Amino acid sequence: MNNNKFDVCIIGAGVAGGTLAAYLGASGKKVMVIEKMMGESDKIIGELLQPGGVEMLHNMNLQHLIEGIDAQIVTGYGLFYKEERIQVSYPTKEGKVFTGRGFRYGKFISSIRKNLKSIPNVTVVEGNVIELIEAEGKVIGVKYIDKHSDEEIFVEAYLTIACDGSGSLFRKKLSDAAQTVSSHFLGLEVKNENLPYHGHGHVMLLDPSPCLCYPISSEVCRVLIDFPTTVAPRKSEELVTYLKEKIAPQFPEEIRQNLLMAIDEGKFKIMPASLVPARPKLIKGAILLGDSFNMRHPLTGGGMTVALTDVYTITNLIKNIDLTNDQILTSAIKEFYEKHHYNNASINILADALYGVMLDPQLKQACFEYLKRGNGYAAEPITLLSAISRKRSTLLKHFFSVAFFGVNDNLKYPTPSNVGKAFNMIKNALQILNPLMLNEQPGVVVKSALKVTEAILK
């Protein structure tokens, strides 16, 4: 077997792995990247980058990666509920306007991979990693099968970082988390014209669950239709009828005709909405990153922002340390996992909590009516959605404000029925929030309170 020695070996050249290699390479580290397939990917994941993610690219001097790929500037959201609609803009701070980007996932990945070729100390190969190699209680590298020669090759590295996506082969080794599926999104491409709000993401609070629409090029929007089931919908006449007769009539009139055309075209793509809590095992010489490490519901488009935040964090922790020193490196790994929760808990909790709210008819209506009030009722939540703010306290304040807003509405006329509805709203809100909070390593006091609440709700 051939032997190669690197500072860092990265498994996967997607959003996490590719940007990590670029940022680490720019810091002077010698990096090996092993990717199964370097061709342009055609997926419906990773198509909306929130402003917080755009800011992370700027922090790493990688903002050029979203240039030249027909990325569309996104300035806020339109929210639709029954016959009503509201518009919410992304935040501004000290005169700076924060914006997101919509793009084709494959174009972004190709831009990332093309950039890697220009970094002298980054080596990229096509191959399938089949094993983490261990010695004396630590991971010392990987074994992979080269795509072009079918040769088994051993790569040695002081740190191996698995960024191999939602179906990670190495999650079981490096994490105690189980992957669960809460729903499926059916993706369609719709002409990018006559949108209710130009340059915005659109969230439709439909029955039975929310749907999304956002621009991914100058000509096309992505529409994602949620199916709140663990089993993926199958292409059939029954599915087409459901989309045309149940879903399309609930869409804004401006989008409806193009949506029906896309349904007739029948180019459906399905993706699961997965939850993978961040529950790492502290293994010497190896970590997880990106979707292999942590996933949340894609409703809020926070996945790439979490990945880029983690890339920024781990690189800054290891770029100036002696990677040959096991104690120093393990300390950096431990600190990275701690900072992951601090940096990203609000994004993770918001994603699955908001999806849970959208499935509950009472909470869904309360959420829309709350945001419709405007000013701080909408401005602060959008700072969380955009990931410009990462404050858990702000998230909790507005989450419970929405619930109590709905409770107060029911108690205007305190009939037994309305009192029962009010009680159920609080109960349902807590059942949504509690497990998500527990996933994010809360402090001892908060964790104890959550456990008590969990026991009461059973």
N, C-alpha and C positions, 0 to 999 in steps of 0.2 A: 504494500500500500504506500501511496505517496504521503509524505508528511509535510504539513504547512503550519506555521505558527503565526497567530494573529492576536492582537489585543482583544478584539471582540468578534465573535461569529454571530451573525444575525440570520435566523431562519425565516425567510419570507421577505419579499420586496414590495409589499403593499403600502398603504398609507403610513402605518406605524413603522414597519421595517425599512422602507425606502427613505423616509425623512430622517429616521434615526441614523442610518448609514451616512446620509449627507451631513448631518449636524456633527456626528462624531468624527467623520472624516475631515471636516473643516477644522476640528479642534486638534488635529494631528494624530489621532489614533489610527492604527493600522486595522482595517475592517474587512472582513469577508462576509458577503451576502450570498445566500443560497436560495434560489427561487425555482419553484417547479416549472412555471411557464412564463416566459418573458414577453409573450405576445400581448396585444391589447385586449383587455378584459371587457366583457359586455354584461355587466351586472346592474341591478337596480339598488345597490347599496351605495352609501357614501356619495350622495349627489348634492347634498346641501350642507355647506360649511357655515356654521354660525359665526357671528362676529368675533366671539372669543377664540375660535380656531384660527380665523384670519390674523388676529393679533399674535397668536403663538407663532405663526409662520413669519411674521415681521420680527418677532423677538429672536428668531433663529436665522434671520437674514435669508429666508427661503420663500419670500413672497413672490418671487419670479415663477414659482411652480404653478401658480394659478393664472399666469399671463400666457397669452397666445393659445388658449384652449377654448375660446368662445365662452368663457365663464360669464355668467350674468350677475350683475350687482343686485343684491337683495337688500331692501331698506326697511322691511317690516313685515307684518302679517295682516291679512284680512281674516276675520272670524265670522262664520255664518251659522245661524241657528234659526231654523224654520224660515220665516220671511224677513228676518232681520239680519243686519250685517254691521260690523264695526271694523275700523282700521286702527292698527296700533303700530307706531314707528319704533325702530330700534333706538336705543338711547344715544344721547350726546353727552360729552363730558369736556368741560373747559374748551368749548368751541369745536371739539372733534366729533365728527359724525361716524358712528360705527356702522359698518355694513357687512353682510354675509356674501357668500357666493354660491350660485347654483351652476352645476356643470355635469357633464357625463363622467361617470366614475372612471371609465376606461381612458379617457383623455387625460384626466388628472394622474392616474397611475403611470401612463406612458411618459408624461412630463417628469414625474419623479424619477423614473428609471433612466430616462435620457440624461438627466442631470448627473446621475451617479457615474456615468461614463467619463465625465469631465473632472472627476476628483481622483488625483493620482494614487492616493493611499487606500482607495476602496476597490476591492476586487469583487466582481459579480459573476456568478456561475449559475447555469441551469442544472438543477439536479433535485433529487428527492431525498430529503434527510430521513434516515430510517432508524437512527439510534443516537441517544445521548451517551457519550463515553465517560465513564467514571473511574476514578482512581483515588484511593485513600480518602474516601468519603466526600469527594467533590466532583463536580462535572468539569472535565478538562477539554471538552470539545465534542465534535459530532462525527458520525459516519454518514456519508451520502453516496447515492448512486448517480454518477454523472449521466446526464440525459443523452449526450452524444456518443459516449464511448461505452456506456453500461458498466464502467469500472467502479468498484467500491473505493472511495477515497476517505481518508481520515483527515480532519481539520482540527488542529489544536488551537485553543484560545483560552485566555485567562477568564473571560466571561462569555457565556453563550446566552443569547436573548431570543426566545421563541416568539415570533410574530406571525404565526401560521394560521391566523384567522379563527372564525367561529367553530370550525370543525377540527380544532387543534389536536394533533397527535400527542402533544406533550403536556396538556393540561392536567391529566390524571397524575403525572409524575410531579408536577410543580404546584398543584393547587388542590384544595379540598372541596372546590365548588362543583356543583352539578348544574348542567345546562337544562333549563326548562323553556318550553315554548308556550307563549300566552296567546298568540294569534298569528295570522298570516296576512301579508299585504299582496294584493294583486296589482301589478304595475302595468300601466298603459302609457303610450306616448300620444300627446294631444297637441295640436297646432298651437303655437305660442302667439295667439292673437285674441283681441277683445277680452283680455283678462279683466275682471272687476277692478283689480288694483295692480297696475303695472309695477314690475320689479318687486313683487311681494310673494311670500308664501301664502297659501290659502288653506285654512283649516275649516272643513265642513263638519258640523256636529250633527251627523245624520243618525237615523235609526237603522240598524242597531248600534253602530259604532262609527268613529270618526274617519274621514277621508282627507287626503292631502292633495294639493296641486302646487307645483313650484317650477320656475323656468330652469332648464338644464342646458339650453343653447339659445341662440337668437331666433330659432325657428320652432323649437319644441319645448313643451312642458311635460313634466312627469306627473301623472295622476296615480296615487296609491289608494286603493280601496281595501279597507280593513275587513277581514273575516275573523270574528272573535272565537276562533276554534283552534284546537291543537292539531287538527287534521287539515292538510292543505286542500283547497278547492280544486276540483278537476275540470278541465276544459270540456264542456258539454253544451247541448242545446239548453238544458235546464239552467246552467250557469249564465249563458247569454241572456236568457229570458229574465233571470233575476237581476242582472246588471241593467237591462233596459227598462224593466217595469218597476223595480224596487229602488234602485240606487240612482240612476240618471235623473228621474223626476225631482229628486231632492237637491240636485246640484244647482248652483246659480245659473240663471238663464244664459248668461254670456258664455259659459263653458259647455252647456248641455249638448248642443248640436255637434260640436267637435268631439265630445266624449262618445256620443252615439256612433259617429263615424269610426272612431278608434275601436269601439266594441265590435262593429261589423268587420273591421280589418282582422281582428282576432289574434293580434300579436301579444298574447298575455305572458307575463313573467311573474313567478310567485317567489316570495321570500318569507321565511319564518321570522317572527319577532321573538327574540330569545332574551332570557335573563340569565346572566352568569355573574353572581356576586364575586367581589374581589376577596378571595380567601386563600392567599398564597401559603405555600410551605416554604420555609426559609431553607433553601438548598444552596450550599456553597457552590459558587461558580455559574449559577444559572438563574434566570428570571423569565417571567412571562410579560408580554406587552401587547396592547391593542385588544382585539376581540378574543384572542386566545386567553386573555387574563380577565377581562371584565366587559360585560355587555348589559345594555338596558334597552327598553322599548324604543324603537326608532321614531316614535311620534314626534319628538322634539328635535330630532336631528342632532343629538349631542355626541354621537359616537366618535366622529373624527376629532372633535374638540378635546375629548378625554384622551384619545390616543396622542395627539400632538402635545397636550399638556404633559403627559407622561414622558414623551420623548425629550422634551425640554428639561424636565426634572432630572431624569436619570443621567442625561449627558452632562449636565452641570455638576452632578454629584461625583462623576467618575473621570471627567476629562483631565483633571489635574492631580489625580492620585496615582500611587504606585499599584498597578493592578497585579503585580507579582506578590504583594503582601496580602495573604488570605484574610487576616484579621481586619485590615482597613477596607478591603473590598466587601466583605460580608457586612461590615458596619454600614457601608454605603447602600447595599441592597436593602437592609432593614430600614434605613431611613427613607429610601424610595417608597417602599410599601406603606410606610406611615404617612408620607406626604401625599400619596395617591388619594387616600380618603379625605384628607384635609382639602385638597385641591378640587376634587371631583364629586364629593358626596351630594352637593346640591343638584348637579346635573343628573346624576343617577336617580336620586329620589324623585326629582321633578318628572322625569320621563315616565316612570311606571305609575307614579301617583296620579299624574294628569290622565294617563290612559284609563286608570281605574275610575276616576271621576267621570270621564266621558262615557263609561259604560253604565253609570248610574243615572237614571232619568232626572231625579231630583237634584243631585249634585251637579249634573251637566247644566241644567237650567240656572242653578244658583251661580255657577262659575261664569256663565255668559252675562247674566244680569249684573254681577259684580264688576266684571271688566268693562261693561257698557257704561259704568259710572265715570270712566275716564280718570284723568289726573293721576294721582298716586295709586289708585286702584288698578290701573292698567300699566302705568309707567314702571313701577317697581317689579311686577311680575315679568315684564319683557326684558328687564336687565338680567333676570335669572335665566330666562329662556335663551337669550343671546349669549349667555355665559360671560358677560361682562362683569356681573356680580356673581360671586360664589358663596354668598353668606347663607348658611343654613338657617340662621335666625330669621332672615327675611322670608325665606321659603316657608318656614313653619308659621310665621305671622299671617301670611296671605292664605295658606292652605286652610288654617282654622277660621280665618275671617270669612272665607267663602262658605264653609260649612255653617257657621253661625249666622251668616247673612241669610242662608236658606232657612235655618231654624226660625229666625225672627219673622221671616215672611210667613211661615206656617202658623206662628203663634199670634199673628194679628187677629186671627179668629180661632181662639183656643178650644176648638171642639175636640172630643176624644180622638177623632180620626186625625186631626192636624197635630195634636200632641204626639200621637204615635208616629206620624211621619217625621216630626222633628227629632224624636229619640232615635229613630232608625237612621236619619242622616248623620248624626254624630257617631253612632255605632259603625256605620259603613265607612265613614271617613277614617276612623281609627283603625279599622280592619285593613284599609288600604295602606295607611301610612306606617303602622307599627313594624311589619316585617321589613319594609324598605329601610327604615331607620336602623334596625338591628343589623342590617347588612353592611353598614358603614362605620363600624367600630365606634359607637358612641362611648362617652365617658361612663364611669361606674354608676354615678347617680342616675343619669339618663337611661342607661341600660336597665337598671333595677326598676325604674318607673315603667319602662316599656314592657318588661317581663310581667309586672303586676297587671298592667292594662291588658296584656295578651291573655293572661289567665282569666280575667274578669269577662272578656269577650267570648271565651269558649263556651 
